[in-house]
Amino acid sequence: MAMSEHSDVVDTSARAQCPYCGEDVTLELDPGGGVSQIYVQDCEVCCRPWRVEVRFRGATAEVVLRAEP
Ligand SMILES: [Zn+2]
């Protein structure tokens, strides 16, 4: 039985750290929104706005949170 190489399980959430309060947070992701996404979302802990940068590399999402200037 051949091993399937098609494990198309794309990350739909990712963990990152809030640049304001330092809290570890889990973000819900939308892989259907494109391989590269930038949007603004509020921290659910300190309610300050992040600039969220998401990049999908294959099935793995890379997420960077930046403080909005
Ligand atoms: Zn925060």
N, CA, C, O and the ligand as a Tripos MOL2 file, in Angstrom:
@<TRIPOS>MOLECULE
protein
  277   275    70     0     0
PROTEIN
NO_CHARGES

@<TRIPOS>ATOM
      1 N           0.8500   -1.2000    0.0000 N.3       1 MET1
      2 CA          0.0000    0.0000    0.0000 C.3       1 MET1
      3 C           0.8870    1.2530    0.0000 C.2       1 MET1
      4 O           1.7010    1.4430    0.9040 O.2       1 MET1
      5 N           0.7290    2.0730   -0.9830 N.am      2 ALA2
      6 CA          1.5970    3.2410   -1.1120 C.3       2 ALA2
      7 C           1.2020    4.3310   -0.1140 C.2       2 ALA2
      8 O           0.0250    4.5550    0.1690 O.2       2 ALA2
      9 N           2.1950    4.9740    0.3850 N.am      3 MET3
     10 CA          1.9350    6.1110    1.2620 C.3       3 MET3
     11 C           1.4450    7.2860    0.4160 C.2       3 MET3
     12 O           2.0230    7.5980   -0.6250 O.2       3 MET3
     13 N           0.4170    7.9070    0.8560 N.am      4 SER4
     14 CA         -0.0690    9.0660    0.1260 C.3       4 SER4
     15 C           0.8400   10.2700    0.3730 C.2       4 SER4
     16 O           1.1690   10.5910    1.5150 O.2       4 SER4
     17 N           1.2320   10.9180   -0.6950 N.am      5 GLU5
     18 CA          2.0230   12.1370   -0.5510 C.3       5 GLU5
     19 C           1.1270   13.3590   -0.5510 C.2       5 GLU5
     20 O           1.5830   14.4970   -0.4350 O.2       5 GLU5
     21 N          -0.1490   13.0910   -0.6830 N.am      6 HIS6
     22 CA         -1.0870   14.2140   -0.7760 C.3       6 HIS6
     23 C          -1.7810   14.4490    0.5590 C.2       6 HIS6
     24 O          -2.9890   14.2530    0.6900 O.2       6 HIS6
     25 N          -1.0210   14.8580    1.5140 N.am      7 SER7
     26 CA         -1.6410   15.2020    2.7920 C.3       7 SER7
     27 C          -1.9430   16.6940    2.7450 C.2       7 SER7
     28 O          -1.2220   17.5140    3.3140 O.2       7 SER7
     29 N          -3.0170   17.0180    2.0580 N.am      8 ASP8
     30 CA         -3.3590   18.4250    1.8380 C.3       8 ASP8
     31 C          -4.0730   19.0230    3.0440 C.2       8 ASP8
     32 O          -5.1290   19.6430    2.9220 O.2       8 ASP8
     33 N          -3.4830   18.8230    4.1790 N.am      9 VAL9
     34 CA         -4.0680   19.4030    5.3770 C.3       9 VAL9
     35 C          -3.3680   20.7330    5.6220 C.2       9 VAL9
     36 O          -2.2330   20.7900    6.0930 O.2       9 VAL9
     37 N          -4.0710   21.7760    5.2920 N.am     10 VAL10
     38 CA         -3.4970   23.1120    5.4060 C.3      10 VAL10
     39 C          -3.8090   23.6660    6.7900 C.2      10 VAL10
     40 O          -4.9020   23.4800    7.3250 O.2      10 VAL10
     41 N          -2.8370   24.3370    7.3430 N.am     11 ASP11
     42 CA         -3.0550   24.9560    8.6550 C.3      11 ASP11
     43 C          -4.2470   25.9080    8.6030 C.2      11 ASP11
     44 O          -4.3410   26.7550    7.7150 O.2      11 ASP11
     45 N          -5.1410   25.7580    9.5520 N.am     12 THR12
     46 CA         -6.2530   26.7040    9.6450 C.3      12 THR12
     47 C          -6.1690   27.5110   10.9290 C.2      12 THR12
     48 O          -7.0380   28.3310   11.2260 O.2      12 THR12
     49 N          -5.1160   27.2650   11.6770 N.am     13 SER13
     50 CA         -4.8610   28.1150   12.8300 C.3      13 SER13
     51 C          -3.3600   28.1370   13.0590 C.2      13 SER13
     52 O          -2.6440   27.2320   12.6300 O.2      13 SER13
     53 N          -2.8990   29.1500   13.7200 N.am     14 ALA14
     54 CA         -1.4700   29.2770   13.9850 C.3      14 ALA14
     55 C          -1.2910   29.9910   15.3060 C.2      14 ALA14
     56 O          -2.1330   30.7830   15.7290 O.2      14 ALA14
     57 N          -0.1760   29.6940   15.9460 N.am     15 ARG15
     58 CA          0.1020   30.3630   17.2010 C.3      15 ARG15
     59 C           1.1210   31.4760   16.9690 C.2      15 ARG15
     60 O           2.0500   31.3460   16.1710 O.2      15 ARG15
     61 N           0.9180   32.5450   17.6780 N.am     16 ALA16
     62 CA          1.8310   33.6790   17.5560 C.3      16 ALA16
     63 C           1.8020   34.4210   18.8850 C.2      16 ALA16
     64 O           1.0310   34.0970   19.7880 O.2      16 ALA16
     65 N           2.6590   35.4190   18.9750 N.am     17 GLN17
     66 CA          2.7550   36.1690   20.2210 C.3      17 GLN17
     67 C           2.3440   37.6120   19.9880 C.2      17 GLN17
     68 O           2.7990   38.2520   19.0400 O.2      17 GLN17
     69 N           1.5030   38.1060   20.8360 N.am     18 CYS18
     70 CA          1.0550   39.4940   20.7200 C.3      18 CYS18
     71 C           2.2350   40.4360   20.9270 C.2      18 CYS18
     72 O           2.9590   40.3180   21.9150 O.2      18 CYS18
     73 N           2.4330   41.3750   19.9920 N.am     19 PRO19
     74 CA          3.5600   42.3070   20.1240 C.3      19 PRO19
     75 C           3.3340   43.3460   21.2280 C.2      19 PRO19
     76 O           4.2700   44.0440   21.6170 O.2      19 PRO19
     77 N           2.1260   43.4510   21.7230 N.am     20 TYR20
     78 CA          1.8340   44.4290   22.7740 C.3      20 TYR20
     79 C           1.9350   43.8050   24.1600 C.2      20 TYR20
     80 O           2.7140   44.2590   24.9980 O.2      20 TYR20
     81 N           1.1410   42.7610   24.3960 N.am     21 CYS21
     82 CA          1.0630   42.2160   25.7540 C.3      21 CYS21
     83 C           1.8900   40.9470   25.9240 C.2      21 CYS21
     84 O           2.0360   40.4450   27.0380 O.2      21 CYS21
     85 N           2.4370   40.4220   24.8120 N.am     22 GLY22
     86 CA          3.3070   39.2580   24.9110 C.3      22 GLY22
     87 C           2.5780   37.9460   25.1140 C.2      22 GLY22
     88 O           3.2060   36.9080   25.3230 O.2      22 GLY22
     89 N           1.2580   37.9860   25.0540 N.am     23 GLU23
     90 CA          0.4440   36.7910   25.2670 C.3      23 GLU23
     91 C           0.5440   35.8590   24.0570 C.2      23 GLU23
     92 O           0.5380   36.3200   22.9160 O.2      23 GLU23
     93 N           0.6370   34.5560   24.3040 N.am     24 ASP24
     94 CA          0.5600   33.5950   23.2070 C.3      24 ASP24
     95 C          -0.8920   33.4790   22.7700 C.2      24 ASP24
     96 O          -1.7790   33.2430   23.5900 O.2      24 ASP24
     97 N          -1.1260   33.6450   21.4830 N.am     25 VAL25
     98 CA         -2.4890   33.6250   20.9770 C.3      25 VAL25
     99 C          -2.5890   32.6530   19.8080 C.2      25 VAL25
    100 O          -1.6000   32.3620   19.1350 O.2      25 VAL25
    101 N          -3.7920   32.1600   19.5810 N.am     26 THR26
    102 CA         -4.0540   31.2930   18.4410 C.3      26 THR26
    103 C          -4.9430   32.0470   17.4720 C.2      26 THR26
    104 O          -6.0160   32.5290   17.8360 O.2      26 THR26
    105 N          -4.4870   32.1420   16.2380 N.am     27 LEU27
    106 CA         -5.2560   32.8540   15.2240 C.3      27 LEU27
    107 C          -5.9460   31.8580   14.3130 C.2      27 LEU27
    108 O          -5.3610   30.8500   13.9160 O.2      27 LEU27
    109 N          -7.1900   32.1500   13.9900 N.am     28 GLU28
    110 CA         -7.8930   31.3750   12.9750 C.3      28 GLU28
    111 C          -7.4770   31.9030   11.6100 C.2      28 GLU28
    112 O          -7.4660   33.1110   11.3750 O.2      28 GLU28
    113 N          -7.1340   30.9810   10.7140 N.am     29 LEU29
    114 CA         -6.6810   31.3850    9.3890 C.3      29 LEU29
    115 C          -7.6650   30.9350    8.3300 C.2      29 LEU29
    116 O          -8.4340   29.9950    8.5260 O.2      29 LEU29
    117 N          -7.6240   31.6240    7.2080 N.am     30 ASP30
    118 CA         -8.4690   31.2710    6.0710 C.3      30 ASP30
    119 C          -7.5730   30.9620    4.8740 C.2      30 ASP30
    120 O          -7.2150   31.8650    4.1180 O.2      30 ASP30
    121 N          -7.2080   29.6840    4.6980 N.am     31 PRO31
    122 CA         -6.3120   29.3370    3.5840 C.3      31 PRO31
    123 C          -6.8960   29.6980    2.2230 C.2      31 PRO31
    124 O          -6.1500   29.8760    1.2600 O.2      31 PRO31
    125 N          -8.2140   29.8070    2.1320 N.am     32 GLY32
    126 CA         -8.8510   30.1610    0.8740 C.3      32 GLY32
    127 C          -8.6810   31.6270    0.5110 C.2      32 GLY32
    128 O          -9.0250   32.0380   -0.5970 O.2      32 GLY32
    129 N          -8.1550   32.4150    1.4360 N.am     33 GLY33
    130 CA         -8.0150   33.8450    1.1950 C.3      33 GLY33
    131 C          -6.7710   34.2250    0.4180 C.2      33 GLY33
    132 O          -6.5370   35.4040    0.1530 O.2      33 GLY33
    133 N          -5.9630   33.2270    0.0470 N.am     34 GLY34
    134 CA         -4.7630   33.5200   -0.7240 C.3      34 GLY34
    135 C          -3.5180   33.0820    0.0360 C.2      34 GLY34
    136 O          -3.5550   32.8880    1.2510 O.2      34 GLY34
    137 N          -2.4160   32.9280   -0.6930 N.am     35 VAL35
    138 CA         -1.1860   32.4310   -0.0700 C.3      35 VAL35
    139 C          -0.5020   33.5180    0.7410 C.2      35 VAL35
    140 O           0.3270   33.2280    1.6040 O.2      35 VAL35
    141 N          -0.8460   34.7610    0.4690 N.am     36 SER36
    142 CA         -0.2430   35.8630    1.2000 C.3      36 SER36
    143 C          -1.3570   36.8180    1.6110 C.2      36 SER36
    144 O          -2.0720   37.3490    0.7610 O.2      36 SER36
    145 N          -1.5000   37.0330    2.9030 N.am     37 GLN37
    146 CA         -2.6040   37.8530    3.3900 C.3      37 GLN37
    147 C          -2.0890   38.8400    4.4320 C.2      37 GLN37
    148 O          -1.2200   38.5190    5.2430 O.2      37 GLN37
    149 N          -2.6340   40.0240    4.3900 N.am     38 ILE38
    150 CA         -2.3420   41.0290    5.4170 C.3      38 ILE38
    151 C          -3.6670   41.6420    5.8420 C.2      38 ILE38
    152 O          -4.4530   42.0960    5.0110 O.2      38 ILE38
    153 N          -3.8990   41.6470    7.1310 N.am     39 TYR39
    154 CA         -5.1320   42.2630    7.6070 C.3      39 TYR39
    155 C          -4.9190   42.7320    9.0410 C.2      39 TYR39
    156 O          -3.8930   42.4490    9.6610 O.2      39 TYR39
    157 N          -5.8870   43.4350    9.5390 N.am     40 VAL40
    158 CA         -5.8100   43.9680   10.8930 C.3      40 VAL40
    159 C          -6.8110   43.2270   11.7680 C.2      40 VAL40
    160 O          -7.9640   43.0170   11.3920 O.2      40 VAL40
    161 N          -6.3380   42.8400   12.9390 N.am     41 GLN41
    162 CA         -7.2090   42.1230   13.8710 C.3      41 GLN41
    163 C          -6.8390   42.5550   15.2780 C.2      41 GLN41
    164 O          -5.6740   42.8220   15.5710 O.2      41 GLN41
    165 N          -7.8380   42.6220   16.1440 N.am     42 ASP42
    166 CA         -7.5630   43.0470   17.5130 C.3      42 ASP42
    167 C          -7.1450   41.8670   18.3770 C.2      42 ASP42
    168 O          -7.6760   40.7640   18.2480 O.2      42 ASP42
    169 N          -6.1910   42.1160   19.2550 N.am     43 CYS43
    170 CA         -5.8100   41.1060   20.2420 C.3      43 CYS43
    171 C          -6.9930   40.8630   21.1680 C.2      43 CYS43
    172 O          -7.6110   41.8080   21.6570 O.2      43 CYS43
    173 N          -7.3080   39.5810   21.4100 N.am     44 GLU44
    174 CA         -8.4520   39.3170   22.2770 C.3      44 GLU44
    175 C          -8.0870   39.4710   23.7530 C.2      44 GLU44
    176 O          -8.9590   39.4600   24.6210 O.2      44 GLU44
    177 N          -6.8020   39.6120   24.0240 N.am     45 VAL45
    178 CA         -6.3670   39.7920   25.4110 C.3      45 VAL45
    179 C          -6.3000   41.2750   25.7640 C.2      45 VAL45
    180 O          -6.8920   41.7100   26.7520 O.2      45 VAL45
    181 N          -5.5710   42.0580   24.9480 N.am     46 CYS46
    182 CA         -5.3840   43.4710   25.2910 C.3      46 CYS46
    183 C          -6.1540   44.4090   24.3520 C.2      46 CYS46
    184 O          -6.1370   45.6250   24.5410 O.2      46 CYS46
    185 N          -6.8330   43.8440   23.3350 N.am     47 CYS47
    186 CA         -7.7280   44.5880   22.4440 C.3      47 CYS47
    187 C          -7.0190   45.6220   21.5760 C.2      47 CYS47
    188 O          -7.6680   46.5040   21.0120 O.2      47 CYS47
    189 N          -5.7140   45.5270   21.4630 N.am     48 ARG48
    190 CA         -5.0190   46.4480   20.5710 C.3      48 ARG48
    191 C          -4.8620   45.8040   19.1940 C.2      48 ARG48
    192 O          -4.8190   44.5790   19.0790 O.2      48 ARG48
    193 N          -4.7760   46.6330   18.1500 N.am     49 PRO49
    194 CA         -4.8250   46.0900   16.7860 C.3      49 PRO49
    195 C          -3.4640   45.5800   16.2990 C.2      49 PRO49
    196 O          -2.4530   46.2780   16.3740 O.2      49 PRO49
    197 N          -3.4720   44.3530   15.8020 N.am     50 TRP50
    198 CA         -2.2970   43.8170   15.1420 C.3      50 TRP50
    199 C          -2.4150   44.0400   13.6470 C.2      50 TRP50
    200 O          -3.5100   44.1120   13.0900 O.2      50 TRP50
    201 N          -1.2800   44.1450   13.0280 N.am     51 ARG51
    202 CA         -1.2040   43.9690   11.5870 C.3      51 ARG51
    203 C          -0.7420   42.5270   11.4060 C.2      51 ARG51
    204 O           0.3890   42.1790   11.7440 O.2      51 ARG51
    205 N          -1.6190   41.7050   10.8750 N.am     52 VAL52
    206 CA         -1.3540   40.2760   10.7460 C.3      52 VAL52
    207 C          -0.8380   39.9910    9.3380 C.2      52 VAL52
    208 O          -1.4780   40.3460    8.3480 O.2      52 VAL52
    209 N           0.3060   39.3580    9.2610 N.am     53 GLU53
    210 CA          0.8440   38.9540    7.9710 C.3      53 GLU53
    211 C           0.8900   37.4330    7.9380 C.2      53 GLU53
    212 O           1.5700   36.8020    8.7470 O.2      53 GLU53
    213 N           0.1590   36.8560    6.9940 N.am     54 VAL54
    214 CA          0.0810   35.4050    6.8750 C.3      54 VAL54
    215 C           0.6630   34.9990    5.5360 C.2      54 VAL54
    216 O           0.3800   35.6080    4.5050 O.2      54 VAL54
    217 N           1.4710   33.9720    5.5700 N.am     55 ARG55
    218 CA          2.0180   33.4450    4.3170 C.3      55 ARG55
    219 C           1.9570   31.9280    4.3920 C.2      55 ARG55
    220 O           2.4460   31.3210    5.3450 O.2      55 ARG55
    221 N           1.3610   31.3340    3.3950 N.am     56 PHE56
    222 CA          1.2960   29.8770    3.3540 C.3      56 PHE56
    223 C           2.4360   29.3410    2.4980 C.2      56 PHE56
    224 O           2.6000   29.7220    1.3390 O.2      56 PHE56
    225 N           3.2120   28.4540    3.0940 N.am     57 ARG57
    226 CA          4.2380   27.7340    2.3480 C.3      57 ARG57
    227 C           3.7890   26.2910    2.3050 C.2      57 ARG57
    228 O           3.9770   25.5330    3.2570 O.2      57 ARG57
    229 N           3.1900   25.9220    1.1780 N.am     58 GLY58
    230 CA          2.5780   24.5990    1.1270 C.3      58 GLY58
    231 C           1.4490   24.5520    2.1350 C.2      58 GLY58
    232 O           0.5280   25.3670    2.0840 O.2      58 GLY58
    233 N           1.5190   23.6040    3.0460 N.am     59 ALA59
    234 CA          0.4480   23.4400    4.0220 C.3      59 ALA59
    235 C           0.7340   24.1860    5.3180 C.2      59 ALA59
    236 O          -0.0790   24.1790    6.2420 O.2      59 ALA59
    237 N           1.8930   24.8280    5.3780 N.am     60 THR60
    238 CA          2.2880   25.4540    6.6320 C.3      60 THR60
    239 C           2.0930   26.9590    6.5710 C.2      60 THR60
    240 O           2.5420   27.6210    5.6350 O.2      60 THR60
    241 N           1.4280   27.4790    7.5620 N.am     61 ALA61
    242 CA          1.2070   28.9150    7.6240 C.3      61 ALA61
    243 C           2.2700   29.5720    8.4940 C.2      61 ALA61
    244 O           2.5640   29.1190    9.6000 O.2      61 ALA61
    245 N           2.8320   30.6450    7.9680 N.am     62 GLU62
    246 CA          3.7350   31.4780    8.7610 C.3      62 GLU62
    247 C           2.9870   32.7500    9.1060 C.2      62 GLU62
    248 O           2.4560   33.4270    8.2250 O.2      62 GLU62
    249 N           2.9470   33.0650   10.3580 N.am     63 VAL63
    250 CA          2.1970   34.2350   10.8080 C.3      63 VAL63
    251 C           3.1140   35.1780   11.5680 C.2      63 VAL63
    252 O           3.8630   34.7660   12.4540 O.2      63 VAL63
    253 N           3.0410   36.4330   11.2080 N.am     64 VAL64
    254 CA          3.7950   37.4700   11.9120 C.3      64 VAL64
    255 C           2.8030   38.5340   12.3960 C.2      64 VAL64
    256 O           1.9760   39.0290   11.6300 O.2      64 VAL64
    257 N           2.9070   38.8650   13.6650 N.am     65 LEU65
    258 CA          2.0690   39.9390   14.1930 C.3      65 LEU65
    259 C           2.9350   41.1630   14.4170 C.2      65 LEU65
    260 O           4.0020   41.0890   15.0280 O.2      65 LEU65
    261 N           2.4640   42.2740   13.9190 N.am     66 ARG66
    262 CA          3.2020   43.5260   14.1270 C.3      66 ARG66
    263 C           2.2840   44.5240   14.8190 C.2      66 ARG66
    264 O           1.0640   44.4980   14.6590 O.2      66 ARG66
    265 N           2.8990   45.3880   15.5790 N.am     67 ALA67
    266 CA          2.1520   46.4670   16.1980 C.3      67 ALA67
    267 C           1.8170   47.5000   15.1300 C.2      67 ALA67
    268 O           2.6890   47.9190   14.3690 O.2      67 ALA67
    269 N           0.5740   47.9020   15.0770 N.am     68 GLU68
    270 CA          0.1910   48.9640   14.1570 C.3      68 GLU68
    271 C           0.8420   50.2680   14.6190 C.2      68 GLU68
    272 O           0.7890   50.5960   15.8040 O.2      68 GLU68
    273 N           1.4450   51.0010   13.7140 N.am     69 PRO69
    274 CA          2.1130   52.2410   14.1110 C.3      69 PRO69
    275 C           1.1190   53.2840   14.6080 C.2      69 PRO69
    276 O           1.5160   54.3870   14.9820 O.2      69 PRO69
    277 ZN         -2.3160   41.5860   23.3240 Zn       70 ZN70
@<TRIPOS>BOND
     1     1     2 1
     2     2     3 1
     3     3     4 2
     4     3     5 am
     5     5     6 1
     6     6     7 1
     7     7     8 2
     8     7     9 am
     9     9    10 1
    10    10    11 1
    11    11    12 2
    12    11    13 am
    13    13    14 1
    14    14    15 1
    15    15    16 2
    16    15    17 am
    17    17    18 1
    18    18    19 1
    19    19    20 2
    20    19    21 am
    21    21    22 1
    22    22    23 1
    23    23    24 2
    24    23    25 am
    25    25    26 1
    26    26    27 1
    27    27    28 2
    28    27    29 am
    29    29    30 1
    30    30    31 1
    31    31    32 2
    32    31    33 am
    33    33    34 1
    34    34    35 1
    35    35    36 2
    36    35    37 am
    37    37    38 1
    38    38    39 1
    39    39    40 2
    40    39    41 am
    41    41    42 1
    42    42    43 1
    43    43    44 2
    44    43    45 am
    45    45    46 1
    46    46    47 1
    47    47    48 2
    48    47    49 am
    49    49    50 1
    50    50    51 1
    51    51    52 2
    52    51    53 am
    53    53    54 1
    54    54    55 1
    55    55    56 2
    56    55    57 am
    57    57    58 1
    58    58    59 1
    59    59    60 2
    60    59    61 am
    61    61    62 1
    62    62    63 1
    63    63    64 2
    64    63    65 am
    65    65    66 1
    66    66    67 1
    67    67    68 2
    68    67    69 am
    69    69    70 1
    70    70    71 1
    71    71    72 2
    72    71    73 am
    73    73    74 1
    74    74    75 1
    75    75    76 2
    76    75    77 am
    77    77    78 1
    78    78    79 1
    79    79    80 2
    80    79    81 am
    81    81    82 1
    82    82    83 1
    83    83    84 2
    84    83    85 am
    85    85    86 1
    86    86    87 1
    87    87    88 2
    88    87    89 am
    89    89    90 1
    90    90    91 1
    91    91    92 2
    92    91    93 am
    93    93    94 1
    94    94    95 1
    95    95    96 2
    96    95    97 am
    97    97    98 1
    98    98    99 1
    99    99   100 2
   100    99   101 am
   101   101   102 1
   102   102   103 1
   103   103   104 2
   104   103   105 am
   105   105   106 1
   106   106   107 1
   107   107   108 2
   108   107   109 am
   109   109   110 1
   110   110   111 1
   111   111   112 2
   112   111   113 am
   113   113   114 1
   114   114   115 1
   115   115   116 2
   116   115   117 am
   117   117   118 1
   118   118   119 1
   119   119   120 2
   120   119   121 am
   121   121   122 1
   122   122   123 1
   123   123   124 2
   124   123   125 am
   125   125   126 1
   126   126   127 1
   127   127   128 2
   128   127   129 am
   129   129   130 1
   130   130   131 1
   131   131   132 2
   132   131   133 am
   133   133   134 1
   134   134   135 1
   135   135   136 2
   136   135   137 am
   137   137   138 1
   138   138   139 1
   139   139   140 2
   140   139   141 am
   141   141   142 1
   142   142   143 1
   143   143   144 2
   144   143   145 am
   145   145   146 1
   146   146   147 1
   147   147   148 2
   148   147   149 am
   149   149   150 1
   150   150   151 1
   151   151   152 2
   152   151   153 am
   153   153   154 1
   154   154   155 1
   155   155   156 2
   156   155   157 am
   157   157   158 1
   158   158   159 1
   159   159   160 2
   160   159   161 am
   161   161   162 1
   162   162   163 1
   163   163   164 2
   164   163   165 am
   165   165   166 1
   166   166   167 1
   167   167   168 2
   168   167   169 am
   169   169   170 1
   170   170   171 1
   171   171   172 2
   172   171   173 am
   173   173   174 1
   174   174   175 1
   175   175   176 2
   176   175   177 am
   177   177   178 1
   178   178   179 1
   179   179   180 2
   180   179   181 am
   181   181   182 1
   182   182   183 1
   183   183   184 2
   184   183   185 am
   185   185   186 1
   186   186   187 1
   187   187   188 2
   188   187   189 am
   189   189   190 1
   190   190   191 1
   191   191   192 2
   192   191   193 am
   193   193   194 1
   194   194   195 1
   195   195   196 2
   196   195   197 am
   197   197   198 1
   198   198   199 1
   199   199   200 2
   200   199   201 am
   201   201   202 1
   202   202   203 1
   203   203   204 2
   204   203   205 am
   205   205   206 1
   206   206   207 1
   207   207   208 2
   208   207   209 am
   209   209   210 1
   210   210   211 1
   211   211   212 2
   212   211   213 am
   213   213   214 1
   214   214   215 1
   215   215   216 2
   216   215   217 am
   217   217   218 1
   218   218   219 1
   219   219   220 2
   220   219   221 am
   221   221   222 1
   222   222   223 1
   223   223   224 2
   224   223   225 am
   225   225   226 1
   226   226   227 1
   227   227   228 2
   228   227   229 am
   229   229   230 1
   230   230   231 1
   231   231   232 2
   232   231   233 am
   233   233   234 1
   234   234   235 1
   235   235   236 2
   236   235   237 am
   237   237   238 1
   238   238   239 1
   239   239   240 2
   240   239   241 am
   241   241   242 1
   242   242   243 1
   243   243   244 2
   244   243   245 am
   245   245   246 1
   246   246   247 1
   247   247   248 2
   248   247   249 am
   249   249   250 1
   250   250   251 1
   251   251   252 2
   252   251   253 am
   253   253   254 1
   254   254   255 1
   255   255   256 2
   256   255   257 am
   257   257   258 1
   258   258   259 1
   259   259   260 2
   260   259   261 am
   261   261   262 1
   262   262   263 1
   263   263   264 2
   264   263   265 am
   265   265   266 1
   266   266   267 1
   267   267   268 2
   268   267   269 am
   269   269   270 1
   270   270   271 1
   271   271   272 2
   272   271   273 am
   273   273   274 1
   274   274   275 1
   275   275   276 2
@<TRIPOS>SUBSTRUCTURE
     1 MET1         2 RESIDUE 1 A MET
     2 ALA2         6 RESIDUE 1 A ALA
     3 MET3        10 RESIDUE 1 A MET
     4 SER4        14 RESIDUE 1 A SER
     5 GLU5        18 RESIDUE 1 A GLU
     6 HIS6        22 RESIDUE 1 A HIS
     7 SER7        26 RESIDUE 1 A SER
     8 ASP8        30 RESIDUE 1 A ASP
     9 VAL9        34 RESIDUE 1 A VAL
    10 VAL10       38 RESIDUE 1 A VAL
    11 ASP11       42 RESIDUE 1 A ASP
    12 THR12       46 RESIDUE 1 A THR
    13 SER13       50 RESIDUE 1 A SER
    14 ALA14       54 RESIDUE 1 A ALA
    15 ARG15       58 RESIDUE 1 A ARG
    16 ALA16       62 RESIDUE 1 A ALA
    17 GLN17       66 RESIDUE 1 A GLN
    18 CYS18       70 RESIDUE 1 A CYS
    19 PRO19       74 RESIDUE 1 A PRO
    20 TYR20       78 RESIDUE 1 A TYR
    21 CYS21       82 RESIDUE 1 A CYS
    22 GLY22       86 RESIDUE 1 A GLY
    23 GLU23       90 RESIDUE 1 A GLU
    24 ASP24       94 RESIDUE 1 A ASP
    25 VAL25       98 RESIDUE 1 A VAL
    26 THR26      102 RESIDUE 1 A THR
    27 LEU27      106 RESIDUE 1 A LEU
    28 GLU28      110 RESIDUE 1 A GLU
    29 LEU29      114 RESIDUE 1 A LEU
    30 ASP30      118 RESIDUE 1 A ASP
    31 PRO31      122 RESIDUE 1 A PRO
    32 GLY32      126 RESIDUE 1 A GLY
    33 GLY33      130 RESIDUE 1 A GLY
    34 GLY34      134 RESIDUE 1 A GLY
    35 VAL35      138 RESIDUE 1 A VAL
    36 SER36      142 RESIDUE 1 A SER
    37 GLN37      146 RESIDUE 1 A GLN
    38 ILE38      150 RESIDUE 1 A ILE
    39 TYR39      154 RESIDUE 1 A TYR
    40 VAL40      158 RESIDUE 1 A VAL
    41 GLN41      162 RESIDUE 1 A GLN
    42 ASP42      166 RESIDUE 1 A ASP
    43 CYS43      170 RESIDUE 1 A CYS
    44 GLU44      174 RESIDUE 1 A GLU
    45 VAL45      178 RESIDUE 1 A VAL
    46 CYS46      182 RESIDUE 1 A CYS
    47 CYS47      186 RESIDUE 1 A CYS
    48 ARG48      190 RESIDUE 1 A ARG
    49 PRO49      194 RESIDUE 1 A PRO
    50 TRP50      198 RESIDUE 1 A TRP
    51 ARG51      202 RESIDUE 1 A ARG
    52 VAL52      206 RESIDUE 1 A VAL
    53 GLU53      210 RESIDUE 1 A GLU
    54 VAL54      214 RESIDUE 1 A VAL
    55 ARG55      218 RESIDUE 1 A ARG
    56 PHE56      222 RESIDUE 1 A PHE
    57 ARG57      226 RESIDUE 1 A ARG
    58 GLY58      230 RESIDUE 1 A GLY
    59 ALA59      234 RESIDUE 1 A ALA
    60 THR60      238 RESIDUE 1 A THR
    61 ALA61      242 RESIDUE 1 A ALA
    62 GLU62      246 RESIDUE 1 A GLU
    63 VAL63      250 RESIDUE 1 A VAL
    64 VAL64      254 RESIDUE 1 A VAL
    65 LEU65      258 RESIDUE 1 A LEU
    66 ARG66      262 RESIDUE 1 A ARG
    67 ALA67      266 RESIDUE 1 A ALA
    68 GLU68      270 RESIDUE 1 A GLU
    69 PRO69      274 RESIDUE 1 A PRO
    70 ZN70       277 GROUP 0 **** ****
